[in-house]
Amino acid sequence: MTEYVYKGAAGLLCDVGDFKKVFPPRGKECHKGTFGTAVLLGGCRRYSGAVKLANASLSALKCGCGICRLAVEDRIADYVGPYLLESTLMPLTSFSPEELKTAFDGAAAVGLGMGFGRSADRIKAVEYAVNSLSCPLLIDADGLWALSRIDYVSRGNLVLTPHLGEFCRLCGKTAEEIGADPVGAAVSYAAEHNVVLLLKGSVTVVTDGERVLFVDRGCPGMATAGSGDVLSGVITGINSQNGADLCLNAACGAYICGVAGEYAQKEKNAVSMTASDTVANIHRAVSEILDA
């Protein structure tokens, strides 16, 4: 890492060699249980997002988790199922504590909120996850909307991945206020709430309230639906196998997605590439880290 200043705030700019310890060597005796079960909870009837959810689950697997379980409401399970290959699908009839407990059973890491929808039962689901899970828990998209509507206490296991608009809702500030000092706003929120916060942007800011890490990889072609879901899957997959440093893991996830997106844009172009193209190049970004 090298010292870096972004919009007047100092931190450390991450490079490929900084993530070597995120993926420790794998012994011959390893098996899928060695690398953890990643559970992703998302989707709703209005925003079934079958392909986006499938991209998220595949992203988790491509970043090394042993098993990925995708939990969705049963009304969209038939839409999502055909897009899944290696992931397992768990339909839920409700988001009751009993069903959520079953969905999260054995999870080494959880990611939730992608295409989740906005309703009272979603708020309760997020509240249950925050209050009951001790494993790393990533919250994104509609999950962040739900989080902004509850008073929560973090156990130090939360990773929040907002874009600017979502962060405004979380912290109660305007885009202009945050834009004047995005790093300071992110650090302040992370410290106050005991979370890792990843603020998406052309330069991504990752902080645990003390450290500030910057990731400057990515490309215009990633400005497309589903890119955030891919990031959620990548980070959850990383967290499932190595939860020692959630701040570094989040930065690693941003780096992997950025590099994979750059490869995808070279293959396609900035106009035509989709989130699926980023997923298809995750292995290249991971290889760069492994070979560093």
Steps between C-alpha positions, in 0.01 A plus 500: 500500500613852428396829655225667301288812530142501374295819515728641765503191725796267549492123492666202338459404135475124457692303241494137395765380744306631798240225469726197493410403858129509423546175306736276698642189326265202473620160616431172327273382781254789461135449406201728439428524871847643554408822325166571655139540398401841365130580530345768281148626575327720245244540228128566514195456278525850356876484448565133442841583353564136414815566302630755751453259790664222301792733425538577869505134598742406223724789603518361853605161367757649263657672801549174680214415733435128523122520474264781402137484614260744337188560708202665328127519556329197352298709252815572296686174551385362165635809325837487669561123493576466126784752530680314778756231433729441797305692766223351711157664511290532815142625449346678800126522557551795735772697669407381844776451757450123472556494124786747513670290767481202262630707208797624701579163657868416464585828326859617519392832347173659390415765242152646477294774342556458125164557324339436836212745472378746759236388744444441871600134482830596334575741783433224751721260304792742507444567870500126569822449304679787675390386845554125457802444275855499628661409166594776253183664368502717188202727440437668166229664291149461647658350809656839564160663463369267770804562720438875485161439660617320810718582796771239485804401700780334305699211643792607284400258225315736264621605155287769336546575128301811408522726201469872569120510506476205737763651725307827515201307628709314756673798652232765449721735299455652156703401196660844507606458863651159438654606171699770676669240722403144406790341685429687821131411482579133441754484782265674740211265425715187516650602833168600655321181394789250526471388138714466191368747245573478129392816321480428129637747247762554232734471795348262754548586866519216752530570871447341839504837671877496544664374184416660166561292188451620145438291188527678165436209264196473273367643177197676345363171370421400858231770517232241431230314689631221718855623562423563866353151536822354362698694760273372777554143385876543473540646849267243657694221331827639634355545849379140508852358480700766683327735741813621676500851354165619363638839400772346285251246363266776387784686330609175338147447368496848348841437345396167350183644351686801363769292332247247369298786358804642326564163336135481396503845344806409294319192371170676431485879521386762749153515345416133453647325803273368776552385856518143373810597304662615822414168664656312209832674571515465878742209466750728325494753781537227763790348302680834508477498880611139532797561271608826663 
